Amino acid sequence: MTSSLPPFLVFFVGALLAAVTRGTVRKVLLVLVPVAGALNVWGVEEGYAWQLEFLGYVLEPVRADRLSLLFGYLFHLAAFIAVVYSLHLKKAENATVQHVAALVYAGSALGAVFAGDFISLFVFWELLAVSSAFLIWSRRGPGSARAGMRYLVVQVVSGVALLAGALMRVHETGTLSFGFVGLDGLSGWLIFLAIGVKAAFPLLHSWLIDAYPEGTPTGTVFLSAFTTKVAVYALARGFPETEILVYAGAAMACFPIFYAVIENDLRRTLAYSMINQIGFMVCGIGVGSALAINGAVAHAFNDVLFKGLLFMSMGAVMHMTGKTKASDLGGLYKTMPFTAVLCMIGAASISAVPLFNGFVSKSMIMSALIDGGYMWIWPVMLFASAGVVEHAGIKIPFFAFFAQDSGIRTREPPRNMLAAMTVAAIACVAIGVRPGLLYGLLPYAVDYHPYDASHVLTQIQLLAFAIGAIVVFQLLKIYPAEIRAVNLDADWFYRRAGARLVRRTGDAVAQAGVALRSAAAGVARPMYEGAFRAHGPHGPLARSWPAGSMVLWVAIMLAAFLLFQFL
């Protein structure tokens, strides 16, 4: 059976209905939208396409293959979990805006991964930016307002670069089709840059660290699922086996570790951790083999689950206590035990502990690096894997739930939040125990067995090393303390240094303008005074001249003209 409904349409219609419904009706509608959308996508066959003519070009708003269908299934699962997590929202929490924006956001992500041409991709690319910004602004704080605006500007710039590259590519190739792009020519680099912004490449990543922690507890769960995963999809579609991605991915996997270790805000720690995990995906896409691409997109699938679970657990803590700083939390396992257990499942999953989903995808990427001959990148990624254990596997649950008792006494979050976290936790364990559930959806046929002796022993040794290193650092008292501080990142250049440069440049321009006006006035003043003396009320040209005198001067000028004319 082939579906005739575009996957994004279900969510857009749902958003319109959510805007005009209230109470229980809206809650039922919100749950039904991803369920109905999933049933619709389940009926889409590989090879299905919806095409239309536009200005002499063929647009393909829907194109289904194994890669787009995998992300389609993932985004419906993510939308269902995030929607259930957000059902408790009330009017005071800007519920209508959050729910409508979330559905438009999820629908835009689906539109992007099913888009078969650059114009359709650009439209959904920009809808992603606009709709997701409202999930940041809905927190209604001065920090969230500024962060949301910066986020929107960066995302719109990404869209402009995508459109510019797409138009140049149309001129070069005569087609709008979105397939393999590569880095041949300026158009390829512009498209690569546009995707790199959304994927949070090094030095282009600060929007994520700046904006995601400023989102609402529920909005950040949606944010963690869609924007960067659309970028991963676009890289897998347009730039597989592009070697620069191997090195970019390795850098992305490593540098956030150092920030995450010293970061006090646990949601910012998770934001850095997200870049770290995207680095593994980008690296796998750069290797480009079937095993590497399978590992990259499988890890994207798993990351939505375990990173969403960690963001949900920290969102639950924020919802119940109003705090996200490690220095303010601790001891919450006493009153939030179920949330603590769910958080630890997410921590085990992101740490790639065997029998959890992170292990069955990350090990594919590590194996693909060795098979591809990237022998010196492999230890770099091994170091990044050890760093994950520290900053996400141990730091997040420890400082939130088990560190020094903060004295905070609260209760478990609303049941819908617990239900959403439970669904994500079950999925993390199910895929870890039965990797075939995920492997059967991957773009290429899978001939890989994660639970052989070498993979399991290597990972256990890595986990033991990472945990041992933390214990040693704690005993030697060299582990960074959790203190309130501002950690400078690349965003300093446009949030502080850039602002200062603009102000100083403005002052210099103003001073130069004053000097230029003064010099111009000095030159113009004598000319004005001379003209005034000649044409002023007492000047010679302002006098009344006799008619005879005027006739004489006219005759002289006529004679002079005739003289020059005939000589």
C-alpha positions in Angstrom: 0.0 0.0 0.0 1.3 3.5 -0.9 0.2 6.4 1.2 -1.0 9.5 -0.7 -0.7 11.9 2.3 2.6 13.9 2.6 4.1 13.0 6.0 4.3 16.6 7.1 0.7 17.4 6.3 -0.6 15.4 9.3 1.4 17.5 11.7 0.5 20.8 10.1 -3.2 20.0 10.2 -2.8 18.9 13.8 -1.1 22.2 14.6 -4.1 24.1 13.2 -6.5 22.0 15.2 -4.4 22.3 18.4 -4.6 26.1 18.1 -8.4 26.1 18.4 -8.9 23.3 20.9 -8.5 23.2 24.7 -8.4 20.9 27.6 -8.8 17.1 27.2 -9.7 17.5 23.5 -6.4 19.1 22.7 -4.5 16.4 24.8 -6.2 13.6 22.8 -5.5 15.4 19.6 -1.8 15.9 20.4 -1.3 12.2 21.1 -3.3 11.2 18.0 -1.2 13.3 15.6 2.1 11.4 15.8 0.2 8.1 16.0 -1.8 8.9 12.8 1.3 10.2 11.2 3.2 7.0 12.0 0.4 4.9 10.5 0.5 7.1 7.4 4.3 6.8 7.0 4.2 3.1 7.6 2.1 2.9 4.5 4.7 4.8 2.4 6.6 2.4 0.2 10.3 2.8 -0.7 10.5 4.6 -4.0 7.3 6.6 -3.5 7.5 10.2 -4.8 5.1 13.1 -5.2 6.2 15.5 -7.9 4.9 18.8 -9.4 5.9 21.4 -11.9 7.1 24.8 -10.9 8.5 27.4 -13.3 9.8 24.7 -15.6 11.4 22.7 -12.9 10.3 19.5 -11.2 9.7 19.8 -7.5 9.6 16.7 -5.4 8.1 17.6 -2.0 8.0 13.9 -1.0 10.6 11.3 -1.9 10.8 8.0 0.1 13.8 5.7 0.3 15.3 3.7 3.2 17.3 6.7 4.5 14.3 9.1 4.6 12.0 6.4 5.9 14.3 5.6 8.8 14.3 9.3 9.9 10.6 9.4 9.3 10.0 6.6 11.8 12.4 8.2 14.2 10.8 11.6 14.1 7.3 10.1 14.7 8.6 8.2 17.7 10.4 11.3 19.0 7.3 13.5 18.5 5.1 11.0 20.3 7.4 10.8 23.3 7.9 14.6 23.4 4.1 15.3 23.0 3.3 12.9 25.9 6.0 14.6 28.0 4.3 18.0 27.3 0.7 17.1 28.1 0.8 18.7 31.6 1.4 22.2 30.2 -1.1 24.8 31.3 -2.1 28.3 30.0 0.4 30.0 32.4 3.2 28.0 30.7 2.2 29.2 27.3 0.7 25.8 26.4 -0.9 26.8 23.2 2.2 28.4 21.7 4.4 25.5 22.8 2.0 22.8 21.4 1.4 24.5 18.1 5.0 25.4 17.6 6.1 21.8 18.5 3.8 20.2 15.9 4.8 22.6 13.2 8.5 22.0 14.2 8.0 18.2 14.0 6.2 18.5 10.7 8.9 20.7 9.3 11.5 18.1 10.2 9.5 15.4 8.5 9.2 17.6 5.4 12.9 18.2 5.3 13.9 14.5 5.4 11.3 13.6 2.8 12.2 16.5 0.5 13.5 15.4 -2.9 14.5 18.9 -4.2 16.3 21.9 -2.8 13.4 24.3 -2.9 11.2 22.0 -0.8 14.2 21.4 1.5 14.7 25.2 1.9 11.1 25.8 2.8 11.1 23.2 5.5 14.6 24.3 6.6 13.3 27.8 7.4 10.1 26.5 9.0 12.3 24.5 11.3 14.1 27.7 12.3 11.0 29.8 12.9 8.8 27.2 14.7 11.6 26.1 17.0 12.4 29.6 18.1 9.0 29.8 19.8 10.0 26.9 22.0 12.8 29.0 23.4 10.8 32.3 23.7 8.0 30.5 25.5 10.1 30.4 28.6 9.4 34.2 28.8 12.7 35.2 30.4 15.1 38.0 29.3 17.8 35.3 28.7 15.5 33.2 26.6 14.3 36.2 24.5 17.8 37.1 23.6 19.0 33.5 23.0 15.9 32.8 20.9 16.6 35.8 18.7 20.3 34.9 18.3 19.2 31.3 17.5 16.7 32.5 14.9 19.3 34.8 13.2 21.8 32.0 12.9 19.3 29.5 11.6 18.0 32.0 9.0 21.5 32.7 7.8 21.9 28.9 7.4 18.8 28.9 5.2 20.1 31.8 3.1 23.4 29.9 2.5 21.4 26.8 1.6 19.3 28.8 -0.9 22.3 30.5 -2.4 24.1 27.2 -2.9 21.0 25.5 -4.3 20.4 28.3 -6.9 24.1 28.1 -8.0 23.8 24.3 -8.2 20.7 24.6 -10.4 22.6 26.9 -12.7 25.4 24.4 -12.9 23.4 21.2 -13.3 20.0 22.3 -14.5 18.2 20.3 -11.8 16.8 21.0 -8.3 17.1 17.4 -7.2 18.6 16.9 -3.7 21.1 14.0 -3.9 24.8 13.7 -3.6 26.4 17.2 -3.7 30.0 16.9 -2.8 32.5 19.8 -2.4 33.1 20.5 -6.1 32.5 24.2 -6.7 31.2 27.1 -4.6 27.7 25.8 -4.6 28.8 22.6 -2.8 30.7 24.6 -0.2 27.7 26.9 0.5 25.4 23.9 0.9 28.0 22.3 3.1 28.3 25.4 5.3 24.5 25.7 5.6 24.2 22.1 6.8 27.3 22.6 9.0 25.6 25.4 10.9 22.6 23.2 11.7 24.9 20.3 12.6 26.9 22.5 15.0 30.3 22.2 13.4 33.2 23.5 15.4 33.1 27.3 15.7 29.6 27.2 14.3 28.2 25.4 17.4 27.6 28.2 19.9 23.9 28.7 18.9 23.1 25.2 20.3 24.9 25.9 23.7 23.4 29.3 23.9 19.8 28.5 23.0 18.9 24.9 24.1 19.4 25.5 27.9 17.2 28.6 27.6 14.3 26.7 26.2 11.3 25.5 28.3 11.7 22.0 29.9 9.4 20.5 27.3 10.6 22.7 24.4 14.2 21.5 24.8 13.1 17.9 24.5 11.7 18.8 21.0 14.8 20.8 20.2 17.1 17.9 21.0 15.3 15.6 18.6 14.9 17.5 15.3 17.2 20.3 14.2 20.6 18.6 14.4 19.2 15.2 13.2 17.9 16.9 10.1 21.4 18.2 9.5 22.8 14.6 10.0 20.3 13.4 7.5 21.3 16.1 5.0 25.0 15.2 5.4 24.3 11.5 4.9 22.3 12.4 1.7 24.5 15.0 0.2 28.1 14.5 1.5 28.8 10.8 2.2 32.5 9.8 2.0 33.6 13.4 2.3 36.9 13.1 4.1 36.8 16.5 5.8 33.8 15.2 7.8 36.0 12.6 9.5 38.2 15.3 11.0 35.4 17.7 11.7 33.5 14.9 13.5 36.6 14.0 15.5 36.9 17.6 16.6 33.2 17.7 17.5 33.5 14.6 19.5 36.5 15.8 21.5 36.3 19.5 22.3 32.9 19.6 24.1 34.2 17.1 26.7 36.4 19.8 28.2 33.5 22.3 28.4 31.1 19.7 29.7 33.4 18.7 32.6 33.6 22.3 33.9 30.0 23.3 33.1 27.8 23.9 36.2 24.5 24.0 34.4 23.4 20.4 33.7 21.3 21.3 30.7 24.3 23.1 29.2 26.3 20.0 29.9 23.8 18.0 27.9 24.0 20.5 25.1 27.8 20.1 24.9 27.2 16.3 25.1 24.9 16.6 22.1 27.7 18.1 20.0 29.9 15.3 21.2 27.5 12.6 20.0 26.8 14.4 16.7 30.6 14.2 16.1 30.4 10.4 16.0 27.6 10.6 13.4 29.5 13.2 11.3 32.7 11.1 11.5 30.8 8.0 10.3 29.3 9.9 7.4 32.8 11.1 6.4 34.1 7.5 6.3 31.2 6.8 3.9 31.2 3.0 3.9 28.0 1.0 4.2 28.9 0.1 7.8 29.8 3.7 8.6 26.6 5.2 7.2 24.6 2.6 9.0 26.4 3.3 12.2 25.9 7.1 11.8 22.2 7.0 11.2 21.7 4.3 13.8 23.5 6.5 16.3 21.3 9.4 15.3 18.2 7.2 16.0 19.6 6.1 19.4 20.7 9.6 20.3 17.2 10.9 20.0 16.2 8.3 22.6 18.9 8.5 25.1 19.6 12.2 24.8 15.9 12.9 24.9 15.7 10.8 28.0 18.4 12.7 29.7 16.9 16.1 28.7 13.5 14.9 30.0 15.0 13.8 33.3 16.7 17.2 33.7 13.5 18.9 32.6 11.6 17.0 35.3 14.1 18.2 37.8 13.8 21.8 36.5 10.0 21.5 36.5 9.9 20.3 40.2 12.7 22.3 41.7 13.2 25.3 39.3 17.0 24.5 39.4 19.4 23.1 36.9 22.8 23.9 38.4 24.9 21.0 39.7 26.0 23.2 42.7 22.3 23.7 43.7 21.2 20.1 43.3 21.9 16.7 45.0 20.1 14.2 47.1 17.0 14.1 44.9 17.0 10.3 44.7 15.2 10.4 48.0 12.1 12.1 46.7 12.5 11.4 42.9 13.7 7.8 42.8 11.9 6.8 39.6 13.2 9.8 37.7 16.7 8.9 39.1 16.5 5.4 37.7 15.3 6.6 34.3 18.1 9.1 34.2 20.6 6.4 34.9 19.2 4.3 32.0 19.8 7.3 29.7 23.3 7.7 31.2 24.1 4.0 30.6 22.8 4.3 27.1 24.9 7.3 26.1 27.9 5.7 27.7 27.5 2.7 25.3 27.2 0.2 28.1 26.6 -3.2 26.6 22.9 -4.2 26.5 21.9 -0.5 26.0 21.3 1.1 22.6 24.3 3.4 22.5 26.6 0.3 22.3 25.0 -1.2 19.3 25.4 1.9 17.1 28.6 3.5 18.4 30.6 0.3 18.0 29.6 0.2 14.3 31.2 3.6 13.8 34.4 2.6 15.7 34.6 -0.6 13.6 34.1 1.4 10.4 37.0 3.7 11.3 39.4 0.7 11.5 38.0 -0.9 8.3 38.4 2.5 6.5 42.0 2.8 7.5 41.6 5.7 9.9 43.8 4.2 12.5 44.9 7.4 14.2 41.3 8.7 14.3 40.2 5.6 16.2 42.1 6.4 19.4 40.8 10.0 19.2 37.2 8.7 19.1 38.1 6.2 21.9 39.1 9.2 24.1 35.9 10.9 23.1 33.9 7.8 24.2 35.7 7.9 27.6 34.8 11.5 28.0 31.1 10.7 27.4 31.2 8.3 30.3 32.4 11.1 32.6 30.3 14.1 31.6 27.0 12.4 30.7 27.2 8.9 32.1 28.3 9.9 35.6 28.2 13.7 36.1 24.5 14.2 35.1 22.9 11.6 37.4 25.5 12.0 40.2 25.2 15.7 40.7 21.5 15.8 40.2 20.5 12.9 42.3 23.3 11.5 44.4 25.8 14.3 45.3 25.8 16.3 48.5 22.3 16.6 49.9 20.9 20.0 48.8 18.0 19.8 51.2 15.5 20.0 48.4 12.4 17.9 49.1 10.0 17.6 46.3 8.1 14.8 44.6 8.1 12.9 41.3 7.0 14.9 38.2 3.6 14.6 36.6 2.6 11.1 35.4 2.7 12.1 31.7 6.4 13.1 32.1 7.2 9.8 33.8 5.3 7.9 31.1 7.3 9.6 28.3 10.6 8.9 30.0 9.6 5.3 30.6 8.8 4.8 26.9 12.2 6.2 25.9 14.0 4.1 28.6 12.2 0.9 27.3 13.3 1.7 23.8 16.9 2.2 24.9 17.0 -1.2 26.5 15.0 -3.0 23.8 17.3 -1.8 21.0 20.3 -2.7 23.2 19.1 -6.2 23.8 17.6 -6.7 20.3 19.7 -4.6 17.9 17.9 -6.2 15.0 14.9 -4.0 15.8 17.0 -1.1 14.5 19.3 -2.8 12.1 16.4 -3.9 10.0 15.5 -0.3 9.2 19.0 0.9 8.2 19.8 2.1 4.7 22.1 -0.8 3.8 22.0 -4.5 4.6 23.6 -5.1 8.0 26.3 -7.8 8.4 27.5 -6.7 11.8 27.4 -8.4 15.2 28.0 -6.0 18.1 28.1 -8.6 20.8 31.3 -10.4 19.8 34.0 -10.8 22.4 36.3 -8.0 21.0 33.6 -5.3 20.9 32.3 -6.2 24.4 35.7 -6.5 26.1 37.0 -3.3 24.5 34.0 -1.3 25.7 34.1 -2.8 29.2 37.8 -1.9 29.4 37.0 1.6 28.2 34.2 2.0 30.8 36.5 0.7 33.6 39.3 3.1 32.5 36.9 6.1 32.4 35.4 5.4 35.8 38.9 4.7 37.3 40.2 8.0 36.0 37.3 9.9 37.7 38.0 8.1 41.0 41.7 9.0 40.8 40.9 12.7 39.9 38.6 12.9 42.9 41.1 11.3 45.3 43.8 13.7 44.0 41.4 16.6 44.3 42.1 17.7 40.7 38.6 17.1 39.4 37.0 20.5 38.5 34.6 21.7 41.2 31.0 22.5 40.4 31.0 26.3 40.9 29.0 29.2 39.4 31.1 30.5 36.5 30.8 31.8 33.0 32.8 29.7 30.5 33.9 31.5 27.4 33.1 29.8 24.1 33.1 30.8 20.4 29.9 32.8 21.0 32.0 35.3 23.0 33.2 36.7 19.6 29.7 37.7 18.5 28.0 38.2 21.9 30.8 40.3 23.6 33.8 41.0 21.3 31.6 41.5 18.3 29.3 43.9 20.2 32.2 45.9 21.5 33.7 46.0 18.0 30.4 47.3 16.6 30.1 49.9 19.3 33.7 51.1 18.8 33.3 51.1 15.1 30.1 53.1 15.5 31.9 55.6 17.7 34.8 55.9 15.2 32.4 56.4 12.3 30.5 59.1 14.3 33.7 60.9 15.1 34.8 60.7 11.5 31.4 62.0 10.4 31.7 65.0 12.8 35.2 65.8 11.4 34.1 65.4 7.8 31.1 67.7 8.3 33.4 70.3 10.0 35.9 70.1 7.1 33.1 70.4 4.5 31.6 73.3 6.4 35.1 75.0 6.4 35.3 74.6 2.6 31.7 75.6 1.9 31.6 78.7 4.2 33.9 81.0 2.0 31.9 79.9 -1.1 28.7 80.7 0.6 29.9 84.1 1.9 31.2 85.0 -1.6 27.8 84.1 -3.2 26.0 86.1 -0.5 28.1 89.1 -1.2 27.3 88.9 -4.9 23.7 87.8 -4.7 22.7 89.2 -1.3 20.3 92.1 -0.8 23.3 94.6 -1.1 25.3 92.7 -3.7 25.9 94.0 -7.2 23.8 91.3 -8.8 20.8 92.3 -6.7 20.7 95.9 -7.9 18.1 97.2 -10.4 19.9 97.8 -13.8 18.6 100.2 -16.5 17.1 98.6 -19.6 19.6 100.3 -21.9 22.5 98.9 -20.0 21.0 95.4 -20.2 20.5 95.8 -24.0 24.1 96.9 -24.3 25.4 93.7 -22.5 23.1 91.5 -24.6 24.5 93.1 -27.8 28.1 92.5 -26.5 27.4 88.8 -25.8 25.7 88.4 -29.2 28.7 89.9 -30.9 31.1 87.7 -29.0 29.0 84.6 -30.0 29.0 85.5 -33.7 32.8 86.2 -33.6 33.6 82.8 -32.1 31.1 81.1 -34.5 32.6 82.4 -37.7 36.3 82.4 -36.8 
